[in-house]
Amino acid sequence: MRSKTRSSLLIALGVVIGVIVSVAQGGLADRGNAGNNDSVEAQGLPLDELRTFVEILNRVKQGYVEDVSDQALLENSIRGMLDGLDPHSAYLNAEEFKEISISTSGKFGGLGIEVQMANGFVKVVAPIDDTPASKANIQAGDLIIRIDDQAVKGMSLMDAVKAMRGDAGSDVTLTLLREERDEPFKVTLKRAVIRVESVKSRMLDRGYGYVRITQFSSQTGDSLKREISDLKDKAEGPLRGIVLDLRNNPGGVLNSAVDVADTFINAGDIVSIRGRAPNTDQQFAATPGDMLDGAPIVVLVNEGSASASEIVAGALQDDNRAVIMGNRTFGKGSVQTIVPLANGAALKLTTARYYTPSGRSIQAEGIEPDVGIQNVNVTAAESNNVTPFSEADLAGALSNDTRDNQRVPGPSNDATGSGDLAQTDYPLYEALNLLKGLHILRNR
């Protein structure tokens, strides 16, 4: 006699497996049922593999050291199926589905760190600015091998993220591996409510602005336009150009990336999406208008710039609208579609790849900067208190008959307006110098 447990299990698995076998109290039954075989073969399903799956399921139910519910077994089977596809496909139960919706809204709890699975460990894609992770100097590429006393090996990504979250003000200790360090090291962080201010701006020098995008949330496009308008008001004249900082920006909402690129691109494609299913193909084009009116842009990127950041950098690079500066980006060029399920859970499935306007795939390649730069530490040289001299200082030097013997003023010692920019952020210092050069060439 077939048990009610086994029958309900097959119903949960669905008609596909139900037409293959009936799981009896003693094992598999009806294996020679020709009608069932014909039904499965007509659907093009792998009969032998499905039989093996049910057999394993049956043996686990009967022989595992502890009793495991049908629900847990089936959910673990689903998770394993998706985890085996790529690092970004996943099954989200109802609670996880709710959390991932919150994380794109610009306010969520935790450490402020974007992660993904890598060889069974959790790999840091990028820390988010002004969060516990960034303040603790956690870096892109770090591997998290323990969360408190719990080993990460064997955890799902969702379980690891859940372990790192907790009440604001509580502590969590991460054990990390970093490429340039010989041994693992521990970092203790205090959890906080993460409020992502996705766009920040300031003036670097007269006429030259700085815009930092930390993450692409649903409001990033509108925030960017407000910040640029604010920079124009502060520029004391025309805005001569901006440095767009996408370093350690792990990505976010696709439409926000399109909005950001469209802010500067007047016409043409921004990004295309191509997948195996016909309905996944999409093309995103720019709308007329450039908020900077053609003023030069230097985009700063690094190995922590991923996904939506790479879409923006690739579009501006292919359109010749900006110079990309820094290090090769992360290389996440795949599209994840979240499909809500009837039970309140969701399926996050990789369905397509991103392509830049010229047709380049971002996946596993990233964006190669136009100008490479290393993130080095610079210290100010000691002054020898010697004033340099020139031809004009020599006794009997001829006067300049076109300038009424007036000395041409050179650049100030504080050309960036901050004095220590080269010491605090050398890549940004170099980006500003490049931006000034682009402005000069544009005017000529």
Salt bridges, closest charged atoms under 4 A:
ASP30 OD2 - ARG2 NH2 2.79
GLU55 OE2 - ARG59 NH2 3.53
ASP70 OD1 - LYS61 NZ 2.77
GLU75 OE2 - ARG79 NH2 3.06
GLU95 OE1 - LYS162 NZ 3.95
GLU96 OE1 - ARG79 NH2 3.11
GLU99 OE1 - ARG165 NH1 2.88
ASP129 OD2 - ARG212 NE 2.61
ASP130 OD2 - LYS200 NZ 2.05
ASP142 OD2 - ARG178 NH2 2.74
ASP171 OD1 - LYS190 NZ 3.17
ASP205 OD2 - LYS436 NZ 2.77
ASP230 OD2 - LYS234 NZ 3.02
GLU236 OE1 - ARG206 NE 3.83
ASP245 OD1 - ARG212 NH1 3.48
ASP245 OD2 - ARG247 NH2 2.78
ASP290 OD2 - ARG321 NH2 2.91
ASP318 OD1 - ARG360 NH2 2.73
GLU368 OE1 - ARG328 NH2 2.57
ASP393 OD1 - ARG407 NH1 3.71
ASP425 OD2 - ARG247 NH2 2.82
